[in-house]
Amino acid sequence: MSAPIVVLKLGGSVLTGEDALATAVHEVYRHVRQGRRVLAVVSAMSGATDALLQRGRALDGEDAPHGLAPLLATGEAQATALLVLALERAGIPARAMEPHSVGLRADGPPMDATPYTIDADAFRRAFEFAPALVLPGFVARDAEGSRVLLGRGGSDLTALFSATALGAERCVLVKDVDGMYDRDPHTPGPAPRRYSHVGWHTALSLSGVILQEKAARFALDHRRPFEVMALGRRDGTAIGDFEDRFAQEHAPPRPLRVGLLGLGTVGGGVLRRLAGAPTRFACAGAVVRDPARPRDDAPPLYADVRELLAQRPDVIVEALGELEPARTWVAQALEAGVHVISANKSLLAEHGPELAALAHAHGVTLADSPAVGGAVPCMELTRASAALGVTHLEGVLNGTTTFVLDRVAEGDDLAHAVNLARQAGLAEADATLDLDGTDAAQKLMLLARAAWGVDVPLEWTRSGGLTDLDEAWVRTEAGQGRRVRLVGRAQLDQRGARLALGLESLDPDDGMGRTRKSQCALRILRSDGTLVSTIGRGAGRWPTAEAVMGDVLLLEDLCGTAHEQRPQPTSAPGAETPPTEPS
């Protein structure tokens, strides 16, 4: 079966700059890591269309709509490119789509055309290579191939039209308001009331400000349900075959308080993401080796986790990358009833079962998604598959070695390739754990536990990784169109799990052979014969920081609006997410 599709319309009023782009990435990633495919329909960045319109009118554009339409369309093209770049930086494979490449045709006036056809199969083909597609809203092509526009607010119509053609599971119009109101919330007067649910006819009667009228009429005519909500919110207004109901409004939740263990590559990236959403998150402080050392824009700094715990954080992010003091500090946080997110695969491979038991005993979560694959949802996919039974899993699990092997294939010697990886932020000063295969082996162990439980016996067959790399062999294979990769495999049999790790030459058409730069890949064979897979950037600051933020967002939901009571014991975030698309 195919993975469900979610269409997200991201309006220009919410795409206001770098921080808003990062929040949009979080929203896309939230669905991707749950195994969904995402079509993001974007408007021009805030203010861009008005600026372009002013320039066009200065050249008598009102009398030349066939010139004005392509000028205004450049705003959406720019927003599309920026979101794709932001997604790729975060490690989420993304592709920019164009109205002509997906056959989006419209007829009518150049500035207010109406779409009549789109090629849904073009999206499905593109989803085979990337879980996130970005399409400029508002823009289509006429029968002659010229750019036309769908009227002011036309990105709403693009999203609903695309969602209907794709049979999307959800269509969410993300706005600068948190739903539809009984009156315009931007105008003076009595406080408007927000609807939790409205019927299509009511939505049509309220359209014109929050929602494009043509889009509302299309939804009514095609019985297309959709939602309106604010960026980063989980509640909004559902529009469909409903009786009108007003929402029960609650006091805004206080920001989730997040503490950091370490302010290095990963911790620093997470800090920037937290700072970009100050109404949702507050950094309670960070534990560092030298709190007295001056740092730019640093939160309160502490030398010991107990000082940080005294600030009453809701969540602690552990990104120390070593066994001690990480194990002691994580245990202390869990015992204090604080959720912990760890990107430390060494810690989790060595002490994961005991720390998970400690978390369960104290009714909190030990989240581990960032430890394997960065933003590639390896742990989430494995846990979702475990519920259905897993017989075999295999993957390229270390993005640093992918980068290094590609550089060697292109002619660099191993030492120079490793230095380039360091310069790119993909390898530590001491890259031993990457090169000797320890990092990949730890990740394979974590995946095996996620698939078959912590008690399954593990039997290893392992080579030396890249430490004795035959560089000439790597280049010879590259000359034949093949790619050498460090591959981990795990298979369940009657004795337990057999794990193997070593260099292999792969066909580039193979899912793992398609990895490039710092990408990782994972394939899982389920008991029913279904093969599922995922691929993306698995190394570097931003992919790992995005994976951490994915767990932060889930814990934000878990903590609820009041933050007054600790949640009930739960497995790590992602444990109940649906599977990704079968290969």
Buried (B, 14 or more C-beta within 10 A) or exposed (E): EEBBBBBBBBBBBBBBEEBBBBBBBBBBBBBBBBBBBBBBBBBBBBEBBEEBBEEBEEEEBEEEBBEBBBBBBBBBBBBBBBBBBBBBBBBBBBBBBBBEBBBBBBEBEBBBBBBEEBBBEBBBEBBEEBBBBBBBBBBBBBEEEEBBBBBBBBBBBBBBBBBBBBEBBBBBBBBBBBBBBBEBBEEEEEEBEBBBBBBBEBBBEBBEBBBBBBBBBBBBEEEBBBBBBBBBBEBBBBBBEBEBEBBEEEEEBEBBBBBBBBBBBBBBBBBBBBBBBEEBBBBBBBBBEEBEEEEEEBBEBBEBBEBBBEBEBBBBBBBBBEBEBBBEBBBBBBBBEBBBBBBBBBBBBBBBEEBBEBBBEBBBBBBBBBBBBBBBBBBBBBBBBBEEBBBBBBBBBBBBBBBBBBBBBEEBEBEEBBBBBBEBBBBBEEBEBBBBBBBBBBBBBBBBBBBBEEEBEBEEEBBEBBEEBEBEEBBBBBEEEBBBBBBBBBBBEEEBBBBBBBBBBBEEEBBBBBBEBBBBBBBBBBEEEBEBBBBBBBBBBBBBBBBBBBBBBBBBEBBEEEBEEBBEEBBBBBBEBEBBBEE
